[in-house]
Amino acid sequence: MKVPESQVAVLKAASANDAQTIEELAEEAGLKPETTTGAVFELEDEGLLSVEERIDESVSLTGEGKEYAENGLPEIELYEAALAAGGDENSVEMGRAIGQSGLGGPQVNIALSNYARKGYGSIDGGEIVADPDADPENDAEANALAALASGKPVEDADTLDQLESRGLVERTEATVRSVTLTDDGVTALMEGVEAAETVGQLTPEMLTTGEWRDVEFAEYNVSADAERIDGGKVHILRQTANRVKDVLVGMGFEEMDGPHADADFWINDCLFMPQDHPARTHWDRFALSNPTEIDDLPEELVEKVRRAHLDGIGEDSDGYHSPWDEEFARAIALRGHTTSLSMRYLSGNAVGELEPPQRFFSVEKVYRNDTLDPTHLLEFFQIEGWVMAEDLSVRDLMGTFEEFYEQFGITDIQFKPHYNPYTEPSFELFGRHPETNELIEIGNSGMFRPEVLEPLGVECDVMAWGLALERLLMLMYGFEDIRDVHGTLCDLELLRDVEVIH
Ligand code: PHE
């Protein structure tokens, strides 16, 4: 009997022992596991091998699980601190117990949310009561973590469920196949099996020489287990940016586009930002050294902007009465906001004069010389937008934000009056972080001042905003440090696993 070479090796390997796994067979036969799997299925079809399948579950500790296996579960730490500090009443002020436990950051919340559930006592009006009869030595979760850490199995499914829902263990299932030689297989081996040459790939030579007629082709095995491959994918920030674009297009907006490095004229001067404004100094600004300035500023607009800065734009308006220097306005820097694009568009310099009503947006990078921390990077994506129409009011602005954020499941936006040199009134926007429950700033907005609009030649109202894409992402996915998604400290698992829902 002639079978492909790999099948001969697998048959011989299978005759060594009953019920071998594919891995054992592969080792014995000196073949790759995927080749072995293919051969096994072929031989099973021929009736020479029998294959039994079972699902094996393996449980492993996550990083956090390992940490608690080593240092103790936060709720036990808290219990022990509360017990030690509680005196005869077994009751102690919460801050003191937490202080003594040495817990910090998110672990405090973890400890508090598991404390009562596991019968360590109660938390009431800022006091922690420790039940003297609780028994941390018999904590099923702690003991399961310890067992897993030392490589022992844990059978208690309820405890495993609990640990899994706390993100402390991961359960994975794998199909294990055990292979045994059938009676026909034994006979075939006794009668002698020979290796036939199999060919994995058809070549042009085989076709021209006609050799293809004489060879045996290997078959595709579509049920073979394949290795998990983490290929490249679109970053969640990009995915979310694309979704934001879709949402805004759905709300009737058109996209703006323009230079990342631009003249201060577009970034600041058009926005009625005085030339001695603190944000315009080198502390916040990334200047360009080559080229240092822009040549083609629209002359007429430069003159109107200069006048607005000096004297304001009419009876009810006043300018800064300080020198306005065109050279200074020509200097190039990385844009600190994409409001520079709004200026280019509103001035008619990007796509020609615009008649109201109009709606435009961009979702683009901006650059700021900030100090890096969990909520600040040197660059971020700004969701810029504006609506030009007659008789706009703050209600239109708020309604637009509510409609926009609702599409991302965010429904409790809060507004706080604010100051911008270029809008009046102005509002900062806040949203509640799903994990820390804190209000975080998510954007800035307002109605452009006449001192901005008149030089641009806009005769109706314009409401506008700049929202931070990264902050939107924080509200959507609950991560607390922007560096989890950006840069060398990023959380690769998070980036691999999070899918943006469209
Ligand atoms: N440029 C502002 C910022 O970067 C956002 C903004 C745009 C505010 C337009 C009002 C109007 O914070």
Residues whose N, C-alpha, C, O or C-beta is under 5 A from the ligand:
A	BS01	LIG	G336 H337 T339 T423 N444 S445 G446 A464 W465 G466
